[in-house]
Structure formats: C-alpha cells, structure tokens
C-alpha cells in the first residue's frame, strides 16, 4: 500500500463518532417524542385496523375484513359520509380560494385604515372552532335567527337551514367560506412579492387592469394558490367541529362527514378496530389527492426563473 493510500485510509471518517453521539443526544427529546407520540400510534393504528378490537374485552386478528366491510355494502354509512365529504370539499375549497383572493386584492390597496380591515377579515381564522360553531348555529336558527330575520325583512320566506335536506350542507359551506382569513393572508403576502417591474412592462405593452391580473398577477401567485389549495383539500376532508356542533350529521346524514362518522364508530360504538381502518382509508385518500395535486402542479404553477412545465423540478 502506498503512503498516500494509507494516509487516506487513516483519515477515513468512522461510521459513528463522538460528534454524532452528541448530536443524537441534543435531538433525543424530539426523537423520543416522535417515536412515542407519532410513529408508534401510527403503526399501532395500522395493526388495530386488522383486528376487531372493541375497547372492552379481547380482540381477534381478522385481516382485511374491516376494509372489505366498507365497500361490500355491509356498512350503510361509509359511502354517504364519503359523498358528503367530497361534496363539501369540491364546493368549499374553490369558493374559499376565490373569496380569499378577492379579499387579498382589495386589502393590498393603500388605505389609511388598511391594517384595521386586514385584522377584521383575519379574525375568523383565529376564532375558536366550538364558539364559532355555536354562533353560526344561532345565525341559522329557524326561529329568530339572524339570517332568516334578514331574509324576512326583504320579503324572502325563512329557510330551515339546519333541518332541510337541501340547505343543511350549503349552511356548513357558508361557514367554511366565512373562514377565509388564513388563505387571504397567504395571498396578501404573495401579492406583495409581485415585482412592480412586471406591471410596468405590462403597461408599456398596453395591458389594462384585467390583462395585468391575467398575465402578471395570477402567474406570480400560483405557488401561493397551490399551497392554499393543497391545505384546503386536506382540511376539508378533516372537517369535524362545525358538523358535530351545528347539525350532528343530520338531517338524514346529509352532513355526516367522514371524520364525524369515524368519531361515532370509535367513541360511541367503541369499534376501535373498524375506526382505525376508517382512519387509514381517510389517510390514503388525502395522500392520493395530495400526490395528484403535486403532479398536476408542474403544468400550472409558475416559479420565478422557470416555466410552469418545470415547476416541480427536472423530469
């Protein structure tokens, strides 16, 4: 062995050093917390989904029977709860993005009281879920509710919002649309980052306000739009509080969201094994939707210095 080769071999870094040990010790609180409170429950729920555990008593390993019961017609609530959740997501998420973007465009203008207006529109995002749900339950009340009183004042008959097969879901969608503060804030930050030089160049080319919005503003904020849409769909498939407090899944299961049904199976029926299977189905649905959005984003999300087709990186 030559001297240079021996020197290189001598300087080769050991597999585990004292520095590595110190690093692990520093992050050990996080590692222990992650393993105990996240990774172990995650894997345990997967195992429970393969059993018939009902909290009280023993359990039996039943394989994929829980998942088969969801789709073979045995479970009469699985598909209605999934339809209600998809209906809510398909309507509420795009509507929320439109309202949030319009608010952000208005609040990006210079005004002496613009900070106050921004605060007012952001308040719903930090309001407590349970308190807000009770407030909206009073607003939608059939007798003396604020919304029906306003409708009657202009000659429109009152609507049984929370007791109608037709209007119960739109009522919950209205609650979701009201809470646009978080998306609005992200759009507002994105609008502040659009270079003024792009608007100046568009003006030189003869673009009007709509042309600037179409060809400058929208492409520039597509990363923020993509972020809001992904989080919006994840949140919409996990909506629980509004339905639990306002409608309790009724009437006739029209607002029985998937998470509400999962809650009933787990904590009312005490069928923890089946509830774990439902949770894993929800996880897989959210993961598939997110992956699809990530793949599709490369065709419409624009990052500075790249074309939309290259937004997701090299293919």
C-alpha positions in Angstrom: 0.0 0.0 0.0 1.4 3.4 -1.0 1.9 6.2 1.6 -0.9 8.3 0.1 -3.4 5.4 0.1 -2.5 4.6 3.7 -3.0 8.3 4.7 -6.4 8.4 3.0 -7.4 5.2 4.8 -6.3 6.6 8.1 -8.3 9.8 7.6 -11.5 7.9 6.6 -14.3 9.1 8.8 -15.5 6.4 11.3 -19.1 5.2 11.0 -20.1 6.7 14.4 -18.2 9.4 16.1 -18.5 11.3 19.4 -19.9 14.3 17.5 -22.7 12.0 16.1 -23.5 10.9 19.7 -23.7 14.5 20.9 -26.0 15.4 18.0 -28.3 12.5 18.8 -28.3 13.5 22.5 -29.3 17.0 21.6 -32.2 15.9 19.4 -33.2 13.0 21.6 -36.2 14.8 23.2 -37.7 15.3 19.7 -36.8 11.7 18.6 -38.4 10.2 21.7 -41.5 12.4 21.3 -41.8 11.5 17.7 -41.4 7.7 18.3 -43.7 7.6 21.3 -46.4 10.0 20.2 -46.4 9.8 16.4 -44.6 6.8 14.9 -45.8 4.2 17.4 -49.5 5.3 17.3 -49.3 5.4 13.5 -48.1 1.9 13.2 -50.3 0.7 16.1 -53.4 2.1 14.3 -52.4 0.1 11.2 -52.3 -3.1 13.3 -55.6 -2.3 15.0 -57.3 -1.8 11.6 -56.6 -5.5 11.1 -58.4 -6.6 14.3 -61.9 -6.4 15.7 -60.9 -4.7 18.9 -63.9 -3.0 20.7 -62.0 -1.5 23.7 -63.8 -3.7 26.1 -62.7 -7.4 26.1 -60.2 -9.1 23.8 -59.5 -8.9 20.2 -59.1 -11.1 17.2 -57.0 -10.7 14.1 -59.3 -10.5 11.1 -57.0 -9.3 8.3 -58.7 -7.1 5.7 -62.3 -7.8 6.9 -62.7 -4.3 8.2 -61.8 -2.8 4.8 -64.0 -5.3 2.9 -67.0 -4.3 5.1 -66.6 -0.7 4.0 -67.1 -1.5 0.3 -69.3 -4.6 0.2 -72.5 -2.8 1.4 -72.3 -4.0 5.0 -71.6 -0.5 6.2 -74.5 1.7 5.2 -72.8 4.9 6.4 -69.5 4.6 4.6 -70.4 5.9 1.1 -72.9 8.5 2.3 -70.3 10.0 4.6 -67.7 9.9 1.8 -70.1 11.6 -0.6 -70.9 14.3 1.9 -67.2 15.0 2.5 -66.4 15.1 -1.2 -69.4 17.4 -1.9 -68.2 19.8 0.8 -64.6 19.8 -0.4 -65.4 20.3 -4.1 -67.6 23.3 -3.3 -66.0 24.9 -0.3 -62.3 24.7 -1.3 -62.6 26.6 -4.7 -65.1 29.0 -3.2 -62.8 29.7 -0.3 -59.9 30.4 -2.7 -62.0 32.9 -4.8 -63.2 34.8 -1.8 -59.7 34.9 -0.2 -58.1 36.1 -3.4 -60.7 38.8 -3.9 -60.2 40.0 -0.3 -56.4 40.0 -0.7 -56.7 42.1 -3.9 -58.9 44.6 -2.0 -56.6 44.7 1.1 -53.5 45.1 -1.0 -54.5 48.6 -1.8 -53.1 51.5 0.2 -55.6 53.0 2.6 -55.3 54.8 6.0 -57.3 52.0 7.8 -56.0 49.1 5.8 -54.4 47.5 8.9 -57.7 47.5 10.7 -59.5 46.0 7.7 -56.9 43.2 7.4 -57.3 42.5 11.1 -61.1 42.2 10.9 -61.0 39.8 7.9 -58.4 37.7 9.6 -60.2 37.3 12.9 -62.3 34.3 11.8 -59.1 32.3 11.2 -58.1 32.6 14.9 -61.6 32.3 16.4 -62.2 29.2 18.4 -64.0 26.4 16.4 -66.5 25.4 19.0 -67.5 29.0 19.9 -67.8 29.9 16.2 -69.9 26.8 15.5 -72.4 27.8 18.3 -72.6 31.3 16.9 -73.4 30.1 13.4 -76.0 27.7 14.9 -77.8 30.7 16.3 -77.4 32.6 13.0 -79.0 29.7 11.1 -81.8 29.2 13.7 -85.2 28.8 12.1 -87.0 31.0 14.7 -85.3 34.3 15.4 -82.1 33.5 13.6 -80.2 36.5 12.3 -80.0 35.2 8.7 -83.7 34.3 8.5 -84.7 37.6 10.1 -82.7 39.4 7.4 -84.4 37.3 4.6 -87.8 38.0 6.0 -87.0 41.8 6.2 -86.6 41.8 2.4 -89.7 39.6 1.7 -88.0 36.2 1.4 -89.5 33.4 3.4 -87.3 31.9 6.1 -85.3 28.8 5.2 -85.0 25.8 7.6 -81.2 25.8 7.1 -80.3 23.1 9.6 -83.3 20.9 9.2 -83.5 20.7 5.4 -82.1 18.0 3.2 -81.3 20.7 0.6 -80.0 23.6 2.7 -78.1 21.9 5.6 -74.9 21.3 3.5 -74.9 24.8 2.0 -75.2 26.2 5.5 -72.0 24.4 6.5 -70.3 25.5 3.3 -71.2 29.1 4.1 -69.4 28.7 7.5 -66.4 27.4 5.6 -66.4 30.3 3.1 -66.7 32.8 6.0 -63.4 31.5 7.4 -61.1 32.7 4.6 -58.7 34.7 6.7 -55.7 32.3 6.6 -55.8 31.9 2.8 -56.3 35.6 2.4 -53.2 36.3 4.4 -51.1 34.0 2.3 -52.5 35.6 -0.9 -51.8 39.0 0.5 -48.2 38.1 1.2 -47.8 36.7 -2.3 -49.3 39.9 -3.9 -46.7 42.0 -2.0 -44.0 39.9 -3.6 -45.0 40.5 -7.3 -42.3 42.8 -8.8 -43.6 46.2 -9.8 -41.3 46.0 -12.9 -43.6 43.3 -14.3 -46.6 45.7 -14.0 -44.6 48.5 -15.6 -43.6 46.2 -18.5 -47.2 45.2 -19.0 -48.3 48.8 -19.0 -45.7 49.5 -21.7 -47.2 46.7 -23.8 -50.6 48.2 -23.5 -52.1 45.8 -20.9 -55.1 47.1 -18.9 -56.1 46.1 -15.4 -57.6 42.8 -16.4 -54.6 42.0 -18.6 -52.2 42.7 -15.7 -54.2 40.5 -13.5 -54.4 37.7 -16.0 -50.8 37.7 -17.3 -48.9 39.1 -14.3 -50.7 38.7 -11.0 -52.1 35.2 -11.4 -48.9 33.5 -12.7 -46.9 35.2 -10.0 -49.1 34.0 -7.1 -49.6 30.4 -8.4 -47.2 29.0 -5.7 -49.4 30.5 -3.0 -52.5 29.4 -4.8 -51.2 25.8 -5.0 -50.2 25.9 -1.3 -53.7 27.1 -0.3 -55.5 24.5 -2.4 -53.4 21.6 -1.0 -54.1 22.7 2.6 -57.7 23.4 1.7 -58.4 19.9 0.5 -56.6 18.3 3.4 -58.6 20.4 5.9 -61.9 19.9 4.1 -61.5 16.1 4.4 -60.9 16.5 8.1 -63.8 18.9 8.9 -65.4 17.9 12.1 -66.3 20.7 14.6 -68.9 22.5 12.5 -70.9 19.4 11.7 -70.6 18.0 15.2 -71.8 21.2 16.9 -74.3 22.6 14.3 -76.0 19.6 12.6 -74.6 16.5 14.3 -74.5 14.9 10.9 -78.2 15.4 10.1 -80.7 15.7 8.8 -80.8 12.1 7.4 -77.0 12.0 7.3 -76.7 14.8 4.7 -73.9 16.4 6.7 -72.4 13.2 8.1 -68.8 14.0 7.3 -66.3 11.1 7.2 -64.5 12.3 10.3 -67.7 12.6 12.2 -68.7 9.1 11.2 -65.2 7.9 12.3 -65.7 9.6 15.7 -69.1 7.9 16.2 -67.7 4.5 15.3 -64.7 4.9 17.7 -66.2 6.7 20.7 -69.9 5.9 20.5 -69.9 2.3 19.2 -66.4 1.6 20.7 -65.4 -0.3 17.5 -61.8 0.9 17.6 -60.5 -1.7 15.1 -63.0 -0.6 12.5 -62.4 3.1 13.3 -58.7 2.6 12.7 -59.5 1.1 9.3 -61.6 4.2 8.5 -58.8 6.4 9.6 -56.4 4.7 7.3 -58.8 5.0 4.4 -59.0 8.7 5.0 -55.2 8.9 5.2 -54.9 7.1 1.8 -57.5 9.3 0.2 -55.8 12.5 1.4 -52.4 11.2 0.3 -53.6 10.3 -3.2 -55.3 13.7 -3.7 -52.2 15.5 -2.5 -49.9 13.4 -4.8 -52.2 14.1 -7.7 -52.1 17.8 -7.0 -48.3 17.7 -6.8 -48.1 16.0 -10.1 -50.5 18.4 -11.8 -48.9 21.4 -10.3 -46.0 21.2 -12.7 -48.3 22.2 -15.5 -49.7 25.4 -14.0 -47.6 26.5 -11.0 -45.1 29.2 -12.1 -41.9 29.7 -10.1 -39.7 32.7 -10.9 -37.0 31.7 -13.4 -38.8 28.6 -14.5 -41.7 27.7 -16.8 -44.8 26.0 -15.4 -43.8 22.7 -17.0 -40.6 22.7 -14.9 -42.2 23.9 -11.7 -41.9 20.5 -10.0 -38.2 20.2 -11.0 -36.5 18.1 -13.6 -38.4 15.2 -15.1 
